[in-house]
Amino acid sequence: MTPPAAPQGAARFRRHSLTAKQAALTLGIALLLSIIAGAIELALDARKMRHEVQNQTQHRLDLVHGTAAEAAFQLNPELATQVVEGLFSGGRVADVVIRDDFGRSMASRARGVSPDSSWLAHALFGDILHYQEVLIYDLGTASPTEPVGDIEMTLALDSLARDFMDRSLLIFSLGVFKALAIAALLVVVFHAFITRPLLQVHAAIIETNPSQPGRWRKPNLAHHGNDELGHLVESLDELLHAFQRGLDQRDQLHQISTLDGLTGIANRRHFDTFLEASWQRARRSGKPLAVIFIDIDRFKDFNDHYGHIAGDDTLRAIAAALAGVVTRSTDLVARYGGEEFVCVLPDTDLAGARLVAQHIRDAIRALAIPHAYSDHADQVTASLGVASTVPAASGITCEQLLEQADSQLYRAKHQGRNRVAWET
């Protein structure tokens, strides 16, 4: 069944359309740029996160410094434990310990063993995990301050890595979303301003009649009058009009080559071509083909006494009379040469051709062109010879059919002119 082929062809056309290719290319470029931009943004964010972690950790240590120093000075384990618990509650701390000035641990807290983090996490945060500060207690007197212990804290690498991955995923997702949004916008804009006008030009070319390219429906591309698309349409318009001029010249030359310059009817060359084609069609179809030869009686005497201008006018008038009688689109009237004319009548037997010949003779007489120097009439007359055959059955050639019609023409002249003769 053939109907399903159309949707498949349409789908294949859509896949290979300019819009689809442009969309795929734009999407690919946008994704590539988003990956590059995302990588750069992630590198910058990693640096930013390092500074944030360092600043936040230092800030927290600064906040608890006074309390931790007091706990170490007073050797107060409970206060030291509160400080440790406060630091440990941040979520990013792996272990904390507060020691007195003798190096003894007053309070500590440590996480369980965390899973090994990736090499990337070690590369990004491995050098900012450990912090240690000497605890200084200010007595508020003129005596100098002295260290009373230290506080040591280590950050959890897996927690930092997890936070970084969460931030990276968000940044990358936003980058891809922005890239896709920009790509979609570019596709829409490109389709509206480039692809659609090109499709209009393509449709106009497809709808153009190849025999009349100059009459193509020139698309009106708004906003493209002075750009490349506008120049393309103008170039196509000039090219198609040039084609049209070439076709017109060809048709004109063809018409000139097939028409008699004096009478405007078919010339001898066209007659030869037409007769051969008609003979072949009649032989294939088994139908008859008839030929009528017409010769103007005493035309040399007419020219000698009335002049060649009057003779040319007479030839034109007789040609018009012949065309007025032989009106079928399948027939042909041609000037054979000089004062001789010929008619080719496809699908016409001898009786039909005789009738047409009689009408031609009457039409010429009806012109009533004076001919005072004729030996048989006082006006211009013509003699006609008729022949018809069935090419498929007769066994004669096209040239022999012409010879038969010509022979009957001379028979009509010998019998006194101004008559129709045919083979009985």
C-alpha positions as CSV (number, residue, x, y, z in Angstrom):
1,M,0.0,0.0,0.0
2,T,1.4,3.4,-1.0
3,P,-0.3,5.9,1.3
4,P,2.1,5.4,4.2
5,A,5.0,6.4,2.0
6,A,3.9,10.1,2.0
7,P,4.2,10.6,5.8
8,Q,7.6,8.8,5.7
9,G,8.7,11.1,2.9
10,A,7.4,14.1,4.7
11,A,9.2,13.1,7.9
12,R,12.4,12.4,6.0
13,F,12.0,15.9,4.4
14,R,11.6,17.5,7.8
15,R,14.7,15.7,9.1
16,H,16.7,17.0,6.2
17,S,15.1,20.4,6.0
18,L,17.1,23.6,6.5
19,T,15.3,24.4,9.7
20,A,16.1,21.0,11.2
21,K,19.8,21.2,10.2
22,Q,20.0,24.7,11.5
23,A,18.3,23.7,14.8
24,A,20.6,20.7,15.2
25,L,23.7,22.8,14.4
26,T,22.6,25.6,16.7
27,L,21.8,23.1,19.5
28,G,25.2,21.4,19.1
29,I,27.1,24.7,19.2
30,A,25.0,25.9,22.2
31,L,25.7,22.7,24.1
32,L,29.4,22.9,23.3
33,L,29.6,26.5,24.4
34,S,27.5,25.7,27.5
35,I,30.0,23.0,28.4
36,I,33.0,25.2,27.9
37,A,31.3,28.1,29.7
38,G,30.2,25.7,32.5
39,A,33.7,24.4,32.9
40,I,35.0,27.9,33.2
41,E,32.2,28.9,35.6
42,L,32.8,25.8,37.7
43,A,36.5,26.6,38.0
44,L,35.7,30.1,39.1
45,D,33.1,28.8,41.5
46,A,35.6,26.4,43.0
47,R,38.0,29.2,43.7
48,K,35.1,31.2,45.1
49,M,34.1,28.3,47.3
50,R,37.6,27.9,48.6
51,H,37.6,31.5,49.7
52,E,34.2,31.2,51.3
53,V,35.2,28.0,53.2
54,Q,38.4,29.7,54.5
55,N,36.7,32.9,55.4
56,Q,33.7,31.1,57.1
57,T,36.0,28.8,59.0
58,Q,38.2,31.6,60.2
59,H,35.2,33.6,61.1
60,R,33.8,30.8,63.3
61,L,37.2,30.3,65.0
62,D,37.4,34.0,65.7
63,L,33.9,33.9,67.2
64,V,34.8,31.1,69.7
65,H,38.4,32.2,70.3
66,G,37.6,34.2,73.4
67,T,35.4,31.5,75.0
68,A,37.9,28.8,74.1
69,A,40.7,30.8,75.6
70,E,38.7,31.4,78.8
71,A,37.9,27.7,79.1
72,A,41.6,26.8,78.7
73,F,42.7,29.5,81.2
74,Q,40.2,28.3,83.7
75,L,40.8,24.7,82.9
76,N,37.0,24.4,82.4
77,P,36.3,21.2,80.5
78,E,32.5,21.8,80.3
79,L,33.0,25.2,78.7
80,A,35.5,23.7,76.3
81,T,33.0,21.0,75.4
82,Q,30.4,23.6,74.6
83,V,32.8,25.3,72.3
84,V,33.7,22.1,70.6
85,E,30.0,21.1,70.2
86,G,29.2,24.5,68.7
87,L,32.0,24.2,66.1
88,F,31.1,20.6,65.3
89,S,27.5,21.4,64.6
90,G,28.4,23.2,61.4
91,G,28.3,20.0,59.3
92,R,31.6,20.5,57.5
93,V,33.8,19.7,60.5
94,A,35.6,16.3,60.8
95,D,37.2,16.8,64.2
96,V,37.8,19.5,66.8
97,V,40.0,19.5,69.8
98,I,40.8,22.2,72.5
99,R,44.1,21.7,74.5
100,D,45.5,23.6,77.5
101,D,48.9,25.1,77.6
102,F,50.4,21.8,78.7
103,G,49.1,20.1,75.5
104,R,46.4,18.1,77.4
105,S,43.0,17.7,75.6
106,M,40.2,19.4,77.4
107,A,37.5,18.6,74.9
108,S,37.4,16.9,71.5
109,R,34.9,15.6,69.0
110,A,35.5,13.6,65.8
111,R,33.3,12.1,63.1
112,G,33.3,8.5,62.1
113,V,35.6,7.4,59.3
114,S,34.3,9.1,56.1
115,P,34.5,7.5,52.7
116,D,37.5,8.4,50.5
117,S,36.7,11.4,48.4
118,S,37.6,11.8,44.7
119,W,40.9,13.1,43.4
120,L,39.1,16.2,42.3
121,A,38.0,17.0,45.9
122,H,41.5,16.5,47.2
123,A,42.8,18.8,44.4
124,L,40.3,21.5,45.2
125,F,40.1,21.4,49.0
126,G,42.9,19.2,50.2
127,D,45.1,22.2,51.3
128,I,42.5,24.1,53.2
129,L,41.2,21.4,55.6
130,H,43.4,21.9,58.6
131,Y,43.2,24.9,61.0
132,Q,45.0,25.5,64.3
133,E,45.2,28.6,66.5
134,V,47.0,29.5,69.7
135,L,44.5,30.6,72.4
136,I,45.4,33.9,74.0
137,Y,43.6,35.0,77.1
138,D,43.5,38.8,77.8
139,L,43.6,39.4,81.6
140,G,42.6,43.0,81.1
141,T,45.6,44.4,83.1
142,A,48.9,45.9,82.2
143,S,50.4,42.4,82.2
144,P,51.2,41.0,78.8
145,T,48.9,38.3,77.3
146,E,50.2,34.8,77.2
147,P,49.0,31.6,75.4
148,V,46.8,29.4,77.4
149,G,46.3,26.6,75.0
150,D,45.3,25.9,71.4
151,I,42.3,24.9,69.3
152,E,42.7,22.6,66.3
153,M,40.0,21.9,63.7
154,T,39.9,19.8,60.5
155,L,37.2,20.1,57.9
156,A,35.4,17.1,56.4
157,L,36.5,16.7,52.7
158,D,33.5,14.6,51.7
159,S,31.1,17.3,53.0
160,L,33.0,19.9,51.0
161,A,33.0,17.7,47.9
162,R,29.2,17.1,48.3
163,D,28.5,20.8,48.6
164,F,30.7,21.5,45.6
165,M,28.9,18.9,43.5
166,D,25.5,20.3,44.5
167,R,26.6,23.8,43.5
168,S,28.2,22.4,40.3
169,L,25.0,20.6,39.3
170,L,23.0,23.7,39.8
171,I,25.4,25.9,37.9
172,F,25.7,23.3,35.0
173,S,21.9,22.9,34.8
174,L,21.3,26.6,34.7
175,G,24.0,26.9,32.0
176,V,22.5,24.2,29.9
177,F,19.0,25.7,30.3
178,K,20.3,29.1,29.2
179,A,22.0,27.6,26.3
180,L,18.9,25.7,25.2
181,A,16.8,28.8,25.6
182,I,19.2,30.8,23.5
183,A,19.4,28.0,20.9
184,A,15.6,27.9,20.7
185,L,15.4,31.7,20.3
186,L,18.1,31.6,17.6
187,V,16.2,28.8,15.7
188,V,12.9,30.8,15.9
189,V,14.6,34.0,14.7
190,F,16.6,32.2,12.0
191,H,13.4,30.4,10.8
192,A,11.5,33.7,10.7
193,F,14.1,35.8,9.0
194,I,16.1,33.3,6.9
195,T,14.4,29.9,6.5
196,R,10.9,31.1,5.8
197,P,11.9,33.5,3.1
198,L,14.1,30.8,1.5
199,L,11.1,28.5,1.6
200,Q,9.0,31.2,-0.1
201,V,11.6,31.5,-2.9
202,H,11.7,27.7,-3.2
203,A,7.9,27.4,-3.4
204,A,7.8,30.2,-6.0
205,I,10.4,28.4,-8.2
206,I,8.6,25.0,-7.9
207,E,5.3,26.6,-8.9
208,T,6.9,28.3,-12.0
209,N,5.8,27.0,-15.3
210,P,9.0,25.9,-17.1
211,S,7.6,27.0,-20.4
212,Q,6.9,30.5,-19.0
213,P,9.6,31.2,-16.4
214,G,9.2,35.0,-16.8
215,R,5.7,34.7,-15.2
216,W,7.0,33.3,-11.9
217,R,5.4,34.5,-8.7
218,K,8.2,36.7,-7.4
219,P,8.1,36.5,-3.6
220,N,7.9,39.7,-1.7
221,L,10.4,39.4,1.1
222,A,9.8,42.0,3.8
223,H,12.9,43.3,5.5
224,H,15.1,41.7,2.9
225,G,15.1,44.3,0.2
226,N,18.8,45.2,0.5
227,D,20.4,42.1,2.0
228,E,21.7,38.9,0.4
229,L,18.2,37.3,0.3
230,G,16.8,40.3,-1.5
231,H,19.7,40.3,-4.0
232,L,19.1,36.5,-4.5
233,V,15.5,37.1,-5.4
234,E,16.4,39.9,-7.8
235,S,19.0,37.8,-9.4
236,L,16.5,34.9,-9.8
237,D,14.0,37.3,-11.3
238,E,16.6,38.6,-13.8
239,L,17.7,35.1,-14.6
240,L,14.1,33.8,-15.2
241,H,13.2,36.8,-17.3
242,A,16.4,36.1,-19.3
243,F,15.2,32.5,-19.8
244,Q,11.8,33.9,-20.9
245,R,13.4,36.2,-23.4
246,G,15.5,33.2,-24.7
247,L,12.3,31.1,-25.0
248,D,10.5,33.9,-26.8
249,Q,13.3,34.3,-29.2
250,R,13.5,30.6,-29.8
251,D,9.7,30.5,-30.4
252,Q,10.0,33.5,-32.7
253,L,12.8,31.9,-34.7
254,H,10.9,28.6,-34.8
255,Q,7.8,30.4,-36.1
256,I,9.9,32.3,-38.6
257,S,11.5,29.1,-39.8
258,T,8.2,27.3,-40.2
259,L,6.1,30.1,-41.8
260,D,6.1,31.5,-45.3
261,G,7.2,35.1,-45.1
262,L,4.8,36.3,-47.8
263,T,1.5,34.5,-47.0
264,G,1.9,33.8,-43.3
265,I,0.9,30.1,-43.6
266,A,3.3,27.1,-43.2
267,N,6.3,27.0,-45.5
268,R,7.8,24.0,-47.4
269,R,10.0,23.0,-44.6
270,H,7.1,22.8,-42.1
271,F,5.1,20.9,-44.7
272,D,7.7,18.2,-45.2
273,T,8.0,17.7,-41.4
274,F,4.2,17.7,-40.9
275,L,3.6,15.2,-43.8
276,E,6.2,12.8,-42.5
277,A,4.7,12.8,-39.0
278,S,1.1,12.5,-40.3
279,W,2.2,9.6,-42.5
280,Q,3.7,7.7,-39.5
281,R,0.6,8.3,-37.4
282,A,-1.7,7.2,-40.1
283,R,0.3,4.0,-40.7
284,R,0.2,3.2,-37.0
285,S,-3.5,3.9,-36.7
286,G,-4.6,2.4,-40.0
287,K,-6.5,5.5,-41.0
288,P,-6.4,7.3,-44.4
289,L,-4.3,10.4,-45.3
290,A,-5.1,12.8,-48.1
291,V,-3.1,15.4,-49.9
292,I,-4.4,18.3,-52.1
293,F,-2.1,20.2,-54.5
294,I,-3.3,23.6,-55.6
295,D,-1.9,25.7,-58.5
296,I,-3.1,29.2,-59.5
297,D,-4.0,29.2,-63.2
298,R,-2.0,31.4,-65.5
299,F,-0.3,33.1,-62.6
300,K,2.8,34.1,-64.7
301,D,0.6,36.0,-67.1
302,F,-1.1,37.7,-64.1
303,N,2.3,38.8,-62.7
304,D,3.5,40.0,-66.1
305,H,0.5,42.2,-66.7
306,Y,-0.6,43.3,-63.2
307,G,2.8,43.4,-61.6
308,H,4.5,41.5,-58.7
309,I,2.8,43.7,-56.0
310,A,-0.6,42.7,-57.2
311,G,0.7,39.1,-57.6
312,D,1.8,39.1,-53.9
313,D,-1.5,40.5,-52.8
314,T,-3.3,37.7,-54.7
315,L,-1.1,35.0,-53.1
316,R,-1.9,36.4,-49.7
317,A,-5.6,36.5,-50.4
318,I,-5.6,32.9,-51.7
319,A,-3.7,31.7,-48.7
320,A,-6.3,33.3,-46.4
321,A,-9.0,31.6,-48.4
322,L,-7.4,28.2,-48.0
323,A,-7.0,28.8,-44.3
324,G,-10.6,29.7,-44.1
325,V,-11.7,26.4,-45.6
326,V,-9.2,24.0,-44.0
327,T,-9.9,24.8,-40.3
328,R,-9.3,21.5,-38.5
329,S,-6.4,21.7,-36.0
330,T,-5.1,18.4,-37.4
331,D,-4.9,19.7,-41.0
332,L,-2.2,21.8,-42.6
333,V,-2.2,24.5,-45.3
334,A,1.2,25.3,-46.7
335,R,2.8,27.2,-49.5
336,Y,4.6,24.7,-51.6
337,G,6.5,27.1,-53.7
338,G,5.7,30.0,-56.2
339,E,2.0,29.9,-56.9
340,E,1.6,26.3,-55.6
341,F,-0.1,25.4,-52.3
342,V,-0.7,22.1,-50.6
343,C,-3.1,20.8,-48.0
344,V,-2.5,17.7,-45.8
345,L,-5.7,16.2,-44.4
346,P,-5.1,13.3,-41.8
347,D,-8.0,10.9,-41.3
348,T,-9.6,11.9,-44.6
349,D,-10.6,9.5,-47.4
350,L,-10.8,10.4,-51.1
351,A,-14.4,11.5,-50.9
352,G,-13.8,13.8,-48.0
353,A,-10.7,15.3,-49.7
354,R,-12.6,15.9,-53.0
355,L,-15.2,17.8,-51.0
356,V,-12.6,20.0,-49.3
357,A,-11.0,20.6,-52.7
358,Q,-14.3,21.7,-54.2
359,H,-14.7,24.2,-51.3
360,I,-11.3,25.5,-51.9
361,R,-12.0,26.0,-55.6
362,D,-15.2,27.8,-54.8
363,A,-13.5,30.0,-52.1
364,I,-10.8,31.1,-54.7
365,R,-13.5,31.9,-57.2
366,A,-15.4,33.9,-54.6
367,L,-12.4,36.2,-54.2
368,A,-13.3,37.5,-57.7
369,I,-9.8,38.7,-58.5
370,P,-9.9,40.0,-62.1
371,H,-7.6,38.2,-64.6
372,A,-8.1,39.7,-68.0
373,Y,-5.2,37.7,-69.5
374,S,-6.5,34.3,-68.6
375,D,-7.4,32.0,-71.5
376,H,-10.3,30.3,-69.7
377,A,-11.8,32.8,-67.2
378,D,-12.0,36.5,-66.5
379,Q,-10.8,36.1,-62.9
380,V,-8.2,34.2,-60.9
381,T,-8.9,30.5,-60.7
382,A,-7.0,27.4,-59.5
383,S,-6.5,23.8,-60.5
384,L,-6.5,21.1,-57.8
385,G,-5.2,17.5,-57.6
386,V,-6.4,15.1,-54.9
387,A,-4.9,11.9,-53.6
388,S,-5.7,9.7,-50.6
389,T,-4.5,6.4,-49.3
390,V,-4.3,4.2,-46.2
391,P,-0.6,3.9,-45.5
392,A,-1.0,0.7,-43.5
393,A,-2.7,-1.1,-46.4
394,S,-1.7,0.6,-49.6
395,G,2.0,-0.4,-49.8
396,I,3.0,3.0,-51.2
397,T,5.3,5.6,-49.8
398,C,4.7,9.1,-48.6
399,E,6.6,10.4,-51.7
400,Q,4.4,8.3,-54.0
401,L,1.2,9.8,-52.4
402,L,2.6,13.3,-53.3
403,E,3.3,12.2,-56.8
404,Q,-0.3,11.0,-57.2
405,A,-1.6,14.3,-56.0
406,D,0.8,16.2,-58.3
407,S,-0.2,14.0,-61.2
408,Q,-3.9,14.7,-60.7
409,L,-3.0,18.5,-60.5
410,Y,-1.5,18.3,-64.0
411,R,-4.4,16.2,-65.2
412,A,-6.8,19.0,-64.0
413,K,-4.7,21.6,-65.9
414,H,-4.7,19.5,-69.1
415,Q,-8.5,19.1,-68.8
416,G,-8.9,22.9,-69.0
417,R,-7.9,24.3,-65.6
418,N,-10.2,25.7,-62.9
419,R,-11.2,22.2,-61.8
420,V,-10.6,19.4,-59.3
421,A,-9.1,16.1,-60.5
422,W,-8.6,12.8,-58.6
423,E,-7.7,9.2,-59.4
424,T,-10.8,7.2,-60.1
